[in-house]
Amino acid sequence: MSRPFQPLQSAIRVSLLGTALALAPVTSMVGAAFAAAPMVKTQAPGFYRMMLGDFEVTAISDGTVKLPMKDLLTNTTPAKVDAALKRAAIAYPIETAVNAYLINTGSKLVLIDTGAAGLFGPTLGNLLTNLKAPGYQPEQIDEIYITHMHADHVGGLMTSGAGAAIAFPNATLRIDKADTDYWLSEANMNAAPADGKGFFQGAMASVNPYVAAGKLKTFEGGVELVPGIRSQATHGHTAGHSVYIVESKGEKLVLWGDLMHVAAVQFENPAVTIKFDSDVKAAAKERVKAYADAAKGGYIVGVSHISFPGLGRVRANAGGKGYSWIPVNYSSLK
Ligand SMILES: [Zn+2]
């Protein structure tokens, strides 16, 4: 069976050789001409698509921010954090991703978290640009589900800069009532220490315009929000922290929000917490539970602060020694 292909193969070889010879002087000229090309120093647009059953999922990057995690992680020591980062070859301060996820169910376009807009420094706030890059317009978003009301998750509800406006004018905003009750309370803000008031101000500036426009619809605990997407209470990191479970045709994706901040540290030891946890004990409990469930279930998780696109699976290490992160295999969707 191989014989008929031989003449073709030799023809290809001859023609490639001919092309190579013909191009040789041109190639060296091109090489010389581009040697002084300017360095670009920017990334490609930050979106990544995958299919989940009949749903199309687009991870959208809001950017990255360098964080001093040795000062922020708790229930560990800076030396232990240092050692874990060295093992994972992660530079310090840790360049931390801020990811959001767009789910097209076929009938609804649902955005889960919105990035920071201008509330968390100049390296974040790219969500709108990276939402438009794969062809969406903010007016098309039907629903927005928030994991919790920290600035890097709700900031993008409003456009940044002077004259800030609602960024998603046709969307209904869904948040667990425990989070809106906590973060939209003036009394709670007044009672907070000076360095904690900014969290409330960011949450109020982002969500109150939706309240005023009659677009906020809270929920309590586990609720089906649209067919195929439901909330699940994982309260602890904040009073109403929720994850979102997306299911289509037997495939499952769980969007974790802030159940994970530093993969290199917390998969090894899920008991590691962070200063931003409202209720440290409850947050640690939810993390331990979520990692074990993901390892057992084998489903995909999408994580706000794992290296973009933050999509992968969790595997339990042998001997009960924590977990490993298995990023999804890159797909061109062809
Ligand atoms: Zn966060």
Residues whose N, C-alpha, C, O or C-beta is under 5 A from the ligand:
A	BS01	ZN	D152 D258
